[in-house]
Amino acid sequence: MRKQLLILFCATLLGAATPVKAMNMVLEMGVAEQIDDNVPTIVVEGKTVTILGANGMTMEIVSLTGRPVTKLKIENSSQRIQLNNLQKGCYIIKVGKVVRKVTVQ
């Protein structure tokens, strides 16, 4: 009887300890990943990069050898940037905590 009461008490405590702020979770390939709503999104289509949700942040483009190529300040919540001046090759784009590898052809 004591064991059952202890289990019931612990279950009640665990149920009462729910988080105050709900977090968005995505299940992809069997791995749950927390989504932060303040993380910018980088979308690459050909030689055009669209940055969403990064108003006031800085976009850095670096070559795969680690050489800085350019830095741009993101002025809007949705901004398109043309990569026409980049030579063919692979680059790394970083905005905030988000990092993407891009191939320019």
C-alpha positions in Angstrom: 0.0 0.0 0.0 2.8 2.4 0.8 4.5 1.7 -2.5 1.3 2.5 -4.4 0.8 5.7 -2.5 4.4 6.7 -3.2 4.0 6.0 -6.9 0.8 8.0 -7.0 2.4 10.9 -5.2 5.4 10.9 -7.6 3.1 10.7 -10.6 1.1 13.7 -9.3 4.3 15.7 -8.8 5.5 14.9 -12.3 2.2 15.9 -13.7 2.2 19.2 -11.8 5.7 20.1 -13.1 4.6 21.0 -16.6 6.7 23.6 -18.4 5.2 27.1 -18.4 6.2 27.8 -22.1 5.4 25.2 -24.7 8.2 24.4 -27.1 7.7 23.5 -30.8 9.2 20.2 -31.6 9.9 18.6 -34.9 10.4 14.8 -35.4 12.7 14.2 -38.4 14.3 10.9 -39.1 13.6 9.7 -35.6 15.2 12.6 -33.9 13.2 15.2 -32.0 14.6 18.7 -32.5 13.5 21.9 -30.7 12.5 24.7 -33.0 13.3 28.2 -31.7 10.9 30.8 -33.2 13.7 33.4 -33.1 16.0 31.5 -35.4 16.4 32.9 -38.9 15.7 30.8 -42.0 18.1 30.6 -45.0 16.6 29.6 -48.3 18.9 29.2 -51.4 17.5 29.1 -54.9 20.2 29.2 -57.6 22.2 32.4 -57.0 19.6 34.0 -54.8 19.6 33.7 -51.0 16.5 34.6 -49.1 16.9 35.4 -45.4 13.7 35.3 -43.2 13.4 36.4 -39.6 16.8 38.0 -39.3 16.1 41.7 -39.1 19.2 43.5 -37.7 21.4 40.4 -37.9 24.6 40.1 -40.0 25.0 37.5 -42.7 28.5 36.2 -43.2 29.7 34.3 -46.3 33.0 32.3 -45.9 34.8 30.1 -48.4 35.4 26.5 -47.4 39.0 27.3 -46.8 37.9 29.8 -44.1 38.6 33.0 -46.0 35.9 35.6 -45.3 34.2 36.6 -48.5 31.6 39.2 -47.4 29.5 40.5 -44.5 26.1 42.1 -45.0 23.6 43.5 -42.5 20.1 42.2 -42.8 17.8 45.2 -42.9 14.3 43.6 -43.2 12.6 40.5 -41.8 12.6 39.1 -45.4 15.5 40.0 -47.6 16.8 38.6 -50.9 20.5 38.7 -51.8 22.0 38.0 -55.2 25.2 36.0 -55.2 26.2 36.9 -58.8 29.5 38.3 -57.7 30.7 35.0 -56.2 32.9 32.7 -58.2 31.8 29.1 -58.7 32.4 26.9 -55.7 31.1 26.0 -52.2 30.6 28.6 -49.5 29.3 28.7 -45.9 26.5 31.2 -45.0 26.0 32.1 -41.4 23.2 34.2 -40.0 22.9 34.2 -36.2 23.2 30.5 -35.1 22.1 29.2 -38.5 24.8 27.9 -40.8 24.3 26.6 -44.4 26.6 25.2 -47.0 25.9 26.7 -50.5 27.2 25.6 -53.9 27.4 28.4 -56.5 27.4 27.2 -60.1 
